[in-house]
Amino acid sequence: MKITDEMIDYIGVLARMKITGEEREASKAELSKIIDYMDVLNELDTDGIEAMSHAFPVKNVFREDVIKPSVDREEIILNAANKKDGCFKVPKAVE
């Protein structure tokens, strides 16, 4: 694939960057190298190789949810400065 000045200008617009003349030439050379390398990778035989989403095995690190007894609601409300109907009563925050 040939990298053109129009492609570099378009990439500059997408990246919201102003690309100068010498930056354009350097970018063309770098993108050409990247695309040439992709062509080399496309030549590899990948038949029978399973696609992967991560380089390392991924496992769930979260623990299972376990239901445990909690503190009694009435015991918690005993510490409330103000209470109403078994709940904490707090000042209004929104008018």
C-alpha positions, 0 to 999 in steps of 0.5 A: 500500500502506498502512503500518499500526502493526502492520507497523511493530511487526512490522518492529521485532520483526524488527529487534529494535528497540523503536519509540516512538510518535513513531518509529512515525509517522516510520517510517510516513511514510518507508516510505510514501515508499519504497513510493510511489517503488517504484510510480513505478518500476513504471510505467516501461517495461522491455520489451527491457531486459536484466536486470543483476546489477551496475551496472558490467561485471564481468570476471574479474581472476584470472590463468590458472593456469600450471604452472611448475617448482618448487624441488627438494624435496631442496634445500628439505629441506637447510635443515630442522633436523629431517627424516624421510622427505623431510619437515620434522619438527616438534614435536607440536602436538596431544595 
